[in-house]
Amino acid sequence: MFLLTAIGSMLGTMTNRIARIVDRARELEKRLAGSADSSSPEHRELRLLARRARLINMAITFTVLAALLVCVSIGGLFLDAYWQRSLTTLVA
C-alpha cells in the first residue's frame, strides 16, 4: 500500500514537470513565430525541452508499469492466501 502511494506521488511530480515543460515550450514557440534562424538560443532550448519531455514520458511509462506490477504482486499474495496454494514463484 505504501509503495503504491509513493508511486502515485512520483507520478504526480512527473506530470507537473511535464506540464511545466509544455508551458515553457509554448512560450518559446510564441517567441519564435517569425524567426527562421535555427541556431538561436530559443531553438536550442526547445530541443533540450523536447529531450526532457521524452525522458519524462519514458519515466512515466516505467512508473506506471511498476505500479501495475506491484498490483499484480499484491493480487498474487491475496490469491495465495485465499487458495492456500503456493504462488510464491508467481509473485517473485
N, C-alpha and C positions, 0 to 999 in steps of 0.2 A: 504494500500500500504506500509506504513512504517513498519507494523507488518511483512509482508512478506519479506521485506528487512532485518529486524532483524533476522528472522528465517533463511534466506539464509546465513547470516553472521555466525550464530551459527553452521549451518551445515558445512560450510567451516572450521571453527575452529575444529569441532569434527572429520572431515575427516583427517585433518592434524595431529591431536593427534593420531588417529588410525594408520596412516601411520608411525609415529614415533615408535609406539609400535611394529608394524610389523618389522620395520628395526632393532630395538633392539633385538627382539626375534630371528631373523635370525642370528644376530651376536652371540648371546648366544648359539644357536644351532650349529654353526660352532665350537665354543669353546668346546662344549660337545660331539663332534662327536665320540670320543673313550672312553668317560667316562661312567662307569657303576654305579657310586655312586649316588644314588637318593637323598641323603641328602646334596648335595653340595649347596653352596650359589647360584650358577647359576640355579640349578633346582628350588630353592625357588623363585628366581626372575622370572623364566619362568612361574611358577604357578601364581604369582602376576600379571604378564603381561597378562596372559590368562583371569584372572578375570577382569582386567581393560578393556580388549578388549570386553568381553561380556557386561559389563556395558555401554561402549560407543556405542556398536551396539544397545543396547536397547534404549539408549538416542537418537540415530539417528532415530530409528524406530518411537519413540514417537514424535520427532520433525517433521518428515515428515507427520505423522498423523495430527499434529497440523496445519501444512501448508495446508493440504488438507481440514481440517475443516474450516480454515479461508477462503479458496477459495469458499467453499460451502456457507458460510455465506455471502460473497460478492455477489455471484451469486444470492442468495435468495433476497438480498436487491435490486439488479437490476431488478429481476423479479417482486418484489413487486412494484417498481416504474413503470414498464412497463405495468403490468396487472391492476394496480390500485386496487388490492385486498390486503387484509390484510394477509401477510405471516409472521407476526411478531412472531407467535408461532413457525413456522418452523425455522426461523432464530435464535430465542432464544434457 
